[in-house]
């Protein structure tokens, strides 16, 4: 595979179950050696949060390059302070409030940004050695 193909984003469905299937297929096709379950769960949580807190996801993609796997999910919401939401573990008895905390633990890095498409959660997963 050429370096340029690695760097091309692949669109993901905005419906969480369809996105999970597409991510698993992508990771298998690319022979990703990392933890696929972490990638799938983090993307699922991001899409659910985009729907719940940002109105809906407006775009999502996945990219694999030589250094890492990147999953990005955009929504039209107001944005949020990621650091404030992942600082301490969620209440274990709460029915909600675990998504961002889980995403933070499953990713190598995670950040929130804003661009022309809206608020974007950028999740990076390091390539296994």
CNS distance restraints for C-alpha pairs under 8 A (distance, minus, plus):
assign (resid   1 and name CA) (resid   5 and name CA) 6.74 0.50 0.50
assign (resid   1 and name CA) (resid   6 and name CA) 7.24 0.50 0.50
assign (resid   2 and name CA) (resid   6 and name CA) 6.59 0.50 0.50
assign (resid   3 and name CA) (resid   7 and name CA) 6.56 0.50 0.50
assign (resid   3 and name CA) (resid  65 and name CA) 7.14 0.50 0.50
assign (resid   3 and name CA) (resid  66 and name CA) 7.50 0.50 0.50
assign (resid   4 and name CA) (resid   8 and name CA) 6.69 0.50 0.50
assign (resid   6 and name CA) (resid  63 and name CA) 6.96 0.50 0.50
assign (resid   6 and name CA) (resid  64 and name CA) 5.20 0.50 0.50
assign (resid   6 and name CA) (resid  65 and name CA) 4.81 0.50 0.50
assign (resid   6 and name CA) (resid  66 and name CA) 7.35 0.50 0.50
assign (resid   7 and name CA) (resid  63 and name CA) 6.01 0.50 0.50
assign (resid   7 and name CA) (resid  64 and name CA) 5.92 0.50 0.50
assign (resid   7 and name CA) (resid  65 and name CA) 5.13 0.50 0.50
assign (resid   8 and name CA) (resid  63 and name CA) 6.16 0.50 0.50
assign (resid   8 and name CA) (resid  64 and name CA) 7.69 0.50 0.50
assign (resid   9 and name CA) (resid  61 and name CA) 5.90 0.50 0.50
assign (resid   9 and name CA) (resid  62 and name CA) 5.45 0.50 0.50
assign (resid   9 and name CA) (resid  63 and name CA) 4.56 0.50 0.50
assign (resid   9 and name CA) (resid  64 and name CA) 7.73 0.50 0.50
assign (resid  10 and name CA) (resid  61 and name CA) 5.29 0.50 0.50
assign (resid  10 and name CA) (resid  62 and name CA) 5.27 0.50 0.50
assign (resid  10 and name CA) (resid  63 and name CA) 6.28 0.50 0.50
assign (resid  11 and name CA) (resid  59 and name CA) 7.75 0.50 0.50
assign (resid  11 and name CA) (resid  60 and name CA) 5.98 0.50 0.50
assign (resid  11 and name CA) (resid  61 and name CA) 4.33 0.50 0.50
assign (resid  11 and name CA) (resid  62 and name CA) 6.61 0.50 0.50
assign (resid  12 and name CA) (resid  19 and name CA) 5.61 0.50 0.50
assign (resid  12 and name CA) (resid  22 and name CA) 6.77 0.50 0.50
assign (resid  12 and name CA) (resid  23 and name CA) 7.62 0.50 0.50
assign (resid  12 and name CA) (resid  59 and name CA) 7.66 0.50 0.50
assign (resid  12 and name CA) (resid  60 and name CA) 5.21 0.50 0.50
assign (resid  12 and name CA) (resid  61 and name CA) 4.93 0.50 0.50
assign (resid  12 and name CA) (resid  62 and name CA) 6.93 0.50 0.50
assign (resid  13 and name CA) (resid  18 and name CA) 5.92 0.50 0.50
assign (resid  13 and name CA) (resid  19 and name CA) 4.94 0.50 0.50
assign (resid  13 and name CA) (resid  22 and name CA) 7.60 0.50 0.50
assign (resid  13 and name CA) (resid  60 and name CA) 7.01 0.50 0.50
assign (resid  14 and name CA) (resid  18 and name CA) 7.52 0.50 0.50
assign (resid  14 and name CA) (resid  19 and name CA) 6.46 0.50 0.50
assign (resid  14 and name CA) (resid  47 and name CA) 6.83 0.50 0.50
assign (resid  14 and name CA) (resid  57 and name CA) 6.16 0.50 0.50
assign (resid  14 and name CA) (resid  58 and name CA) 7.34 0.50 0.50
assign (resid  14 and name CA) (resid  59 and name CA) 6.76 0.50 0.50
assign (resid  14 and name CA) (resid  60 and name CA) 6.60 0.50 0.50
assign (resid  15 and name CA) (resid  19 and name CA) 6.09 0.50 0.50
assign (resid  15 and name CA) (resid  47 and name CA) 7.41 0.50 0.50
assign (resid  16 and name CA) (resid  20 and name CA) 6.13 0.50 0.50
assign (resid  16 and name CA) (resid  43 and name CA) 7.86 0.50 0.50
assign (resid  16 and name CA) (resid  44 and name CA) 5.33 0.50 0.50
assign (resid  16 and name CA) (resid  47 and name CA) 6.03 0.50 0.50
assign (resid  16 and name CA) (resid  48 and name CA) 6.86 0.50 0.50
assign (resid  17 and name CA) (resid  21 and name CA) 6.47 0.50 0.50
assign (resid  17 and name CA) (resid  44 and name CA) 7.60 0.50 0.50
assign (resid  18 and name CA) (resid  22 and name CA) 6.23 0.50 0.50
assign (resid  19 and name CA) (resid  23 and name CA) 6.01 0.50 0.50
assign (resid  19 and name CA) (resid  43 and name CA) 7.78 0.50 0.50
assign (resid  19 and name CA) (resid  44 and name CA) 7.38 0.50 0.50
assign (resid  20 and name CA) (resid  24 and name CA) 6.24 0.50 0.50
assign (resid  20 and name CA) (resid  40 and name CA) 5.52 0.50 0.50
assign (resid  20 and name CA) (resid  41 and name CA) 7.90 0.50 0.50
assign (resid  20 and name CA) (resid  43 and name CA) 7.50 0.50 0.50
assign (resid  20 and name CA) (resid  44 and name CA) 6.68 0.50 0.50
assign (resid  21 and name CA) (resid  25 and name CA) 6.22 0.50 0.50
assign (resid  22 and name CA) (resid  26 and name CA) 6.06 0.50 0.50
assign (resid  23 and name CA) (resid  27 and name CA) 6.03 0.50 0.50
assign (resid  23 and name CA) (resid  39 and name CA) 7.90 0.50 0.50
assign (resid  23 and name CA) (resid  40 and name CA) 6.51 0.50 0.50
assign (resid  23 and name CA) (resid  62 and name CA) 7.78 0.50 0.50
assign (resid  24 and name CA) (resid  28 and name CA) 6.11 0.50 0.50
assign (resid  24 and name CA) (resid  36 and name CA) 6.97 0.50 0.50
assign (resid  24 and name CA) (resid  40 and name CA) 7.15 0.50 0.50
assign (resid  25 and name CA) (resid  29 and name CA) 6.05 0.50 0.50
assign (resid  26 and name CA) (resid  30 and name CA) 6.12 0.50 0.50
assign (resid  27 and name CA) (resid  31 and name CA) 5.88 0.50 0.50
assign (resid  27 and name CA) (resid  32 and name CA) 5.05 0.50 0.50
assign (resid  27 and name CA) (resid  36 and name CA) 7.07 0.50 0.50
assign (resid  28 and name CA) (resid  32 and name CA) 6.33 0.50 0.50
assign (resid  32 and name CA) (resid  36 and name CA) 7.65 0.50 0.50
assign (resid  32 and name CA) (resid 127 and name CA) 7.92 0.50 0.50
assign (resid  33 and name CA) (resid 127 and name CA) 7.43 0.50 0.50
assign (resid  33 and name CA) (resid 128 and name CA) 6.01 0.50 0.50
assign (resid  34 and name CA) (resid 126 and name CA) 7.87 0.50 0.50
assign (resid  34 and name CA) (resid 127 and name CA) 6.48 0.50 0.50
assign (resid  34 and name CA) (resid 128 and name CA) 5.47 0.50 0.50
assign (resid  35 and name CA) (resid  39 and name CA) 6.80 0.50 0.50
assign (resid  36 and name CA) (resid  40 and name CA) 6.14 0.50 0.50
assign (resid  37 and name CA) (resid  41 and name CA) 5.99 0.50 0.50
assign (resid  38 and name CA) (resid  42 and name CA) 5.96 0.50 0.50
assign (resid  38 and name CA) (resid 106 and name CA) 5.55 0.50 0.50
assign (resid  38 and name CA) (resid 107 and name CA) 7.62 0.50 0.50
assign (resid  39 and name CA) (resid  43 and name CA) 6.14 0.50 0.50
assign (resid  39 and name CA) (resid 106 and name CA) 7.46 0.50 0.50
assign (resid  39 and name CA) (resid 107 and name CA) 7.79 0.50 0.50
assign (resid  39 and name CA) (resid 125 and name CA) 7.51 0.50 0.50
assign (resid  40 and name CA) (resid  44 and name CA) 6.07 0.50 0.50
assign (resid  41 and name CA) (resid  45 and name CA) 6.11 0.50 0.50
assign (resid  41 and name CA) (resid 103 and name CA) 7.90 0.50 0.50
assign (resid  42 and name CA) (resid  46 and name CA) 6.16 0.50 0.50
assign (resid  42 and name CA) (resid  99 and name CA) 7.82 0.50 0.50
assign (resid  42 and name CA) (resid 102 and name CA) 7.18 0.50 0.50
assign (resid  42 and name CA) (resid 103 and name CA) 4.98 0.50 0.50
assign (resid  42 and name CA) (resid 106 and name CA) 6.86 0.50 0.50
assign (resid  42 and name CA) (resid 107 and name CA) 7.76 0.50 0.50
assign (resid  43 and name CA) (resid  47 and name CA) 6.17 0.50 0.50
assign (resid  43 and name CA) (resid  71 and name CA) 6.94 0.50 0.50
assign (resid  43 and name CA) (resid  73 and name CA) 7.74 0.50 0.50
assign (resid  44 and name CA) (resid  48 and name CA) 6.18 0.50 0.50
assign (resid  45 and name CA) (resid  49 and name CA) 6.01 0.50 0.50
assign (resid  45 and name CA) (resid  99 and name CA) 5.36 0.50 0.50
assign (resid  45 and name CA) (resid 100 and name CA) 7.47 0.50 0.50
assign (resid  45 and name CA) (resid 103 and name CA) 7.32 0.50 0.50
assign (resid  46 and name CA) (resid  50 and name CA) 6.05 0.50 0.50
assign (resid  46 and name CA) (resid  73 and name CA) 6.60 0.50 0.50
assign (resid  46 and name CA) (resid  99 and name CA) 7.28 0.50 0.50
assign (resid  46 and name CA) (resid 100 and name CA) 7.63 0.50 0.50
assign (resid  46 and name CA) (resid 103 and name CA) 7.82 0.50 0.50
assign (resid  46 and name CA) (resid 121 and name CA) 7.46 0.50 0.50
assign (resid  47 and name CA) (resid  51 and name CA) 6.35 0.50 0.50
assign (resid  47 and name CA) (resid  56 and name CA) 7.95 0.50 0.50
assign (resid  47 and name CA) (resid  57 and name CA) 6.19 0.50 0.50
assign (resid  47 and name CA) (resid  73 and name CA) 6.71 0.50 0.50
assign (resid  48 and name CA) (resid  52 and name CA) 6.09 0.50 0.50
assign (resid  49 and name CA) (resid  53 and name CA) 5.58 0.50 0.50
assign (resid  49 and name CA) (resid  54 and name CA) 7.15 0.50 0.50
assign (resid  49 and name CA) (resid  99 and name CA) 7.35 0.50 0.50
assign (resid  50 and name CA) (resid  54 and name CA) 4.73 0.50 0.50
assign (resid  50 and name CA) (resid  55 and name CA) 6.54 0.50 0.50
assign (resid  50 and name CA) (resid  56 and name CA) 5.18 0.50 0.50
assign (resid  50 and name CA) (resid  57 and name CA) 5.02 0.50 0.50
assign (resid  50 and name CA) (resid  73 and name CA) 7.69 0.50 0.50
assign (resid  50 and name CA) (resid  74 and name CA) 7.34 0.50 0.50
assign (resid  50 and name CA) (resid  75 and name CA) 5.60 0.50 0.50
assign (resid  50 and name CA) (resid  77 and name CA) 7.71 0.50 0.50
assign (resid  51 and name CA) (resid  55 and name CA) 5.06 0.50 0.50
assign (resid  51 and name CA) (resid  56 and name CA) 3.70 0.50 0.50
assign (resid  51 and name CA) (resid  57 and name CA) 5.72 0.50 0.50
assign (resid  51 and name CA) (resid  75 and name CA) 7.81 0.50 0.50
assign (resid  52 and name CA) (resid  56 and name CA) 6.96 0.50 0.50
assign (resid  53 and name CA) (resid  77 and name CA) 6.77 0.50 0.50
assign (resid  54 and name CA) (resid  75 and name CA) 5.46 0.50 0.50
assign (resid  54 and name CA) (resid  76 and name CA) 5.57 0.50 0.50
assign (resid  54 and name CA) (resid  77 and name CA) 3.77 0.50 0.50
assign (resid  54 and name CA) (resid  78 and name CA) 7.05 0.50 0.50
assign (resid  54 and name CA) (resid  79 and name CA) 7.82 0.50 0.50
assign (resid  55 and name CA) (resid  75 and name CA) 7.10 0.50 0.50
assign (resid  55 and name CA) (resid  76 and name CA) 6.58 0.50 0.50
assign (resid  55 and name CA) (resid  77 and name CA) 6.32 0.50 0.50
assign (resid  56 and name CA) (resid  75 and name CA) 5.87 0.50 0.50
assign (resid  56 and name CA) (resid  76 and name CA) 7.09 0.50 0.50
assign (resid  57 and name CA) (resid  73 and name CA) 6.78 0.50 0.50
assign (resid  57 and name CA) (resid  74 and name CA) 5.64 0.50 0.50
assign (resid  57 and name CA) (resid  75 and name CA) 4.46 0.50 0.50
assign (resid  57 and name CA) (resid  76 and name CA) 7.31 0.50 0.50
assign (resid  58 and name CA) (resid  73 and name CA) 7.80 0.50 0.50
assign (resid  58 and name CA) (resid  74 and name CA) 5.57 0.50 0.50
assign (resid  58 and name CA) (resid  75 and name CA) 5.10 0.50 0.50
assign (resid  58 and name CA) (resid  76 and name CA) 6.95 0.50 0.50
assign (resid  58 and name CA) (resid 117 and name CA) 7.65 0.50 0.50
assign (resid  59 and name CA) (resid  73 and name CA) 5.98 0.50 0.50
assign (resid  59 and name CA) (resid  74 and name CA) 5.13 0.50 0.50
assign (resid  59 and name CA) (resid  75 and name CA) 7.07 0.50 0.50
assign (resid  59 and name CA) (resid 117 and name CA) 7.80 0.50 0.50
assign (resid  60 and name CA) (resid  71 and name CA) 7.37 0.50 0.50
assign (resid  60 and name CA) (resid  72 and name CA) 5.44 0.50 0.50
assign (resid  60 and name CA) (resid  73 and name CA) 4.36 0.50 0.50
assign (resid  60 and name CA) (resid  74 and name CA) 6.12 0.50 0.50
assign (resid  61 and name CA) (resid  71 and name CA) 5.77 0.50 0.50
assign (resid  61 and name CA) (resid  72 and name CA) 5.43 0.50 0.50
assign (resid  61 and name CA) (resid  73 and name CA) 6.79 0.50 0.50
assign (resid  62 and name CA) (resid  69 and name CA) 7.26 0.50 0.50
assign (resid  62 and name CA) (resid  70 and name CA) 5.59 0.50 0.50
assign (resid  62 and name CA) (resid  71 and name CA) 4.43 0.50 0.50
assign (resid  62 and name CA) (resid  72 and name CA) 6.48 0.50 0.50
assign (resid  63 and name CA) (resid  69 and name CA) 5.74 0.50 0.50
assign (resid  63 and name CA) (resid  70 and name CA) 5.08 0.50 0.50
assign (resid  63 and name CA) (resid  71 and name CA) 6.51 0.50 0.50
assign (resid  64 and name CA) (resid  68 and name CA) 6.05 0.50 0.50
assign (resid  64 and name CA) (resid  69 and name CA) 4.44 0.50 0.50
assign (resid  64 and name CA) (resid  70 and name CA) 6.31 0.50 0.50
assign (resid  65 and name CA) (resid  69 and name CA) 6.42 0.50 0.50
assign (resid  66 and name CA) (resid 127 and name CA) 7.64 0.50 0.50
assign (resid  67 and name CA) (resid 126 and name CA) 6.62 0.50 0.50
assign (resid  67 and name CA) (resid 127 and name CA) 5.93 0.50 0.50
assign (resid  68 and name CA) (resid 124 and name CA) 6.45 0.50 0.50
assign (resid  68 and name CA) (resid 125 and name CA) 5.60 0.50 0.50
assign (resid  68 and name CA) (resid 126 and name CA) 4.59 0.50 0.50
assign (resid  68 and name CA) (resid 127 and name CA) 4.89 0.50 0.50
assign (resid  69 and name CA) (resid 124 and name CA) 5.70 0.50 0.50
assign (resid  69 and name CA) (resid 125 and name CA) 5.08 0.50 0.50
assign (resid  69 and name CA) (resid 126 and name CA) 6.44 0.50 0.50
assign (resid  69 and name CA) (resid 127 and name CA) 6.82 0.50 0.50
assign (resid  70 and name CA) (resid 122 and name CA) 6.92 0.50 0.50
assign (resid  70 and name CA) (resid 123 and name CA) 5.63 0.50 0.50
assign (resid  70 and name CA) (resid 124 and name CA) 4.55 0.50 0.50
assign (resid  70 and name CA) (resid 125 and name CA) 6.37 0.50 0.50
assign (resid  71 and name CA) (resid 122 and name CA) 6.09 0.50 0.50
assign (resid  71 and name CA) (resid 123 and name CA) 5.20 0.50 0.50
assign (resid  71 and name CA) (resid 124 and name CA) 6.55 0.50 0.50
assign (resid  72 and name CA) (resid 120 and name CA) 6.40 0.50 0.50
assign (resid  72 and name CA) (resid 121 and name CA) 5.59 0.50 0.50
assign (resid  72 and name CA) (resid 122 and name CA) 4.62 0.50 0.50
assign (resid  72 and name CA) (resid 123 and name CA) 6.19 0.50 0.50
assign (resid  73 and name CA) (resid 120 and name CA) 5.44 0.50 0.50
assign (resid  73 and name CA) (resid 121 and name CA) 5.33 0.50 0.50
assign (resid  73 and name CA) (resid 122 and name CA) 6.85 0.50 0.50
assign (resid  74 and name CA) (resid 117 and name CA) 6.80 0.50 0.50
assign (resid  74 and name CA) (resid 118 and name CA) 5.97 0.50 0.50
assign (resid  74 and name CA) (resid 119 and name CA) 5.37 0.50 0.50
assign (resid  74 and name CA) (resid 120 and name CA) 4.21 0.50 0.50
assign (resid  74 and name CA) (resid 121 and name CA) 6.44 0.50 0.50
assign (resid  75 and name CA) (resid 117 and name CA) 7.68 0.50 0.50
assign (resid  75 and name CA) (resid 118 and name CA) 5.66 0.50 0.50
assign (resid  75 and name CA) (resid 119 and name CA) 5.41 0.50 0.50
assign (resid  75 and name CA) (resid 120 and name CA) 6.57 0.50 0.50
assign (resid  76 and name CA) (resid 117 and name CA) 7.68 0.50 0.50
assign (resid  76 and name CA) (resid 118 and name CA) 5.09 0.50 0.50
assign (resid  76 and name CA) (resid 119 and name CA) 6.15 0.50 0.50
assign (resid  77 and name CA) (resid 118 and name CA) 7.38 0.50 0.50
assign (resid  77 and name CA) (resid 119 and name CA) 6.58 0.50 0.50
assign (resid  78 and name CA) (resid 119 and name CA) 7.22 0.50 0.50
assign (resid  79 and name CA) (resid 112 and name CA) 7.60 0.50 0.50
assign (resid  79 and name CA) (resid 114 and name CA) 7.90 0.50 0.50
assign (resid  79 and name CA) (resid 119 and name CA) 5.74 0.50 0.50
assign (resid  80 and name CA) (resid 112 and name CA) 7.57 0.50 0.50
assign (resid  81 and name CA) (resid  85 and name CA) 6.67 0.50 0.50
assign (resid  81 and name CA) (resid 112 and name CA) 7.75 0.50 0.50
assign (resid  82 and name CA) (resid  86 and name CA) 6.40 0.50 0.50
assign (resid  82 and name CA) (resid 100 and name CA) 7.58 0.50 0.50
assign (resid  82 and name CA) (resid 111 and name CA) 7.02 0.50 0.50
assign (resid  82 and name CA) (resid 112 and name CA) 6.73 0.50 0.50
assign (resid  83 and name CA) (resid  87 and name CA) 6.03 0.50 0.50
assign (resid  85 and name CA) (resid 100 and name CA) 6.84 0.50 0.50
assign (resid  85 and name CA) (resid 101 and name CA) 6.92 0.50 0.50
assign (resid  86 and name CA) (resid 100 and name CA) 6.38 0.50 0.50
assign (resid  86 and name CA) (resid 101 and name CA) 4.74 0.50 0.50
assign (resid  86 and name CA) (resid 104 and name CA) 6.78 0.50 0.50
assign (resid  87 and name CA) (resid 101 and name CA) 7.98 0.50 0.50
assign (resid  88 and name CA) (resid 101 and name CA) 7.96 0.50 0.50
assign (resid  89 and name CA) (resid  98 and name CA) 7.90 0.50 0.50
assign (resid  89 and name CA) (resid 101 and name CA) 6.78 0.50 0.50
assign (resid  90 and name CA) (resid  94 and name CA) 7.51 0.50 0.50
assign (resid  90 and name CA) (resid  97 and name CA) 6.19 0.50 0.50
assign (resid  90 and name CA) (resid  98 and name CA) 5.84 0.50 0.50
assign (resid  90 and name CA) (resid 101 and name CA) 7.30 0.50 0.50
assign (resid  91 and name CA) (resid  97 and name CA) 7.91 0.50 0.50
assign (resid  97 and name CA) (resid 101 and name CA) 7.74 0.50 0.50
assign (resid  98 and name CA) (resid 102 and name CA) 5.95 0.50 0.50
assign (resid  99 and name CA) (resid 103 and name CA) 6.15 0.50 0.50
assign (resid 100 and name CA) (resid 104 and name CA) 6.05 0.50 0.50
assign (resid 101 and name CA) (resid 105 and name CA) 6.52 0.50 0.50
assign (resid 102 and name CA) (resid 106 and name CA) 6.21 0.50 0.50
assign (resid 103 and name CA) (resid 107 and name CA) 6.11 0.50 0.50
assign (resid 103 and name CA) (resid 110 and name CA) 7.68 0.50 0.50
assign (resid 103 and name CA) (resid 123 and name CA) 7.92 0.50 0.50
assign (resid 104 and name CA) (resid 108 and name CA) 7.92 0.50 0.50
assign (resid 104 and name CA) (resid 109 and name CA) 7.23 0.50 0.50
assign (resid 104 and name CA) (resid 110 and name CA) 6.25 0.50 0.50
assign (resid 106 and name CA) (resid 125 and name CA) 7.94 0.50 0.50
assign (resid 107 and name CA) (resid 123 and name CA) 6.15 0.50 0.50
assign (resid 107 and name CA) (resid 124 and name CA) 5.70 0.50 0.50
assign (resid 107 and name CA) (resid 125 and name CA) 5.16 0.50 0.50
assign (resid 107 and name CA) (resid 126 and name CA) 7.86 0.50 0.50
assign (resid 108 and name CA) (resid 123 and name CA) 7.66 0.50 0.50
assign (resid 108 and name CA) (resid 124 and name CA) 5.53 0.50 0.50
assign (resid 108 and name CA) (resid 125 and name CA) 4.93 0.50 0.50
assign (resid 108 and name CA) (resid 126 and name CA) 5.81 0.50 0.50
assign (resid 109 and name CA) (resid 123 and name CA) 6.12 0.50 0.50
assign (resid 109 and name CA) (resid 124 and name CA) 5.20 0.50 0.50
assign (resid 109 and name CA) (resid 125 and name CA) 7.04 0.50 0.50
assign (resid 110 and name CA) (resid 121 and name CA) 7.14 0.50 0.50
assign (resid 110 and name CA) (resid 122 and name CA) 5.60 0.50 0.50
assign (resid 110 and name CA) (resid 123 and name CA) 4.55 0.50 0.50
assign (resid 110 and name CA) (resid 124 and name CA) 6.17 0.50 0.50
assign (resid 111 and name CA) (resid 121 and name CA) 5.86 0.50 0.50
assign (resid 111 and name CA) (resid 122 and name CA) 5.33 0.50 0.50
assign (resid 111 and name CA) (resid 123 and name CA) 6.78 0.50 0.50
assign (resid 112 and name CA) (resid 119 and name CA) 7.01 0.50 0.50
assign (resid 112 and name CA) (resid 120 and name CA) 5.71 0.50 0.50
assign (resid 112 and name CA) (resid 121 and name CA) 4.66 0.50 0.50
assign (resid 112 and name CA) (resid 122 and name CA) 6.25 0.50 0.50
assign (resid 113 and name CA) (resid 119 and name CA) 5.81 0.50 0.50
assign (resid 113 and name CA) (resid 120 and name CA) 5.26 0.50 0.50
assign (resid 113 and name CA) (resid 121 and name CA) 6.57 0.50 0.50
assign (resid 113 and name CA) (resid 122 and name CA) 7.62 0.50 0.50
assign (resid 114 and name CA) (resid 118 and name CA) 5.49 0.50 0.50
assign (resid 114 and name CA) (resid 119 and name CA) 4.38 0.50 0.50
assign (resid 114 and name CA) (resid 120 and name CA) 5.76 0.50 0.50
assign (resid 115 and name CA) (resid 119 and name CA) 6.58 0.50 0.50
assign (resid 115 and name CA) (resid 120 and name CA) 7.35 0.50 0.50
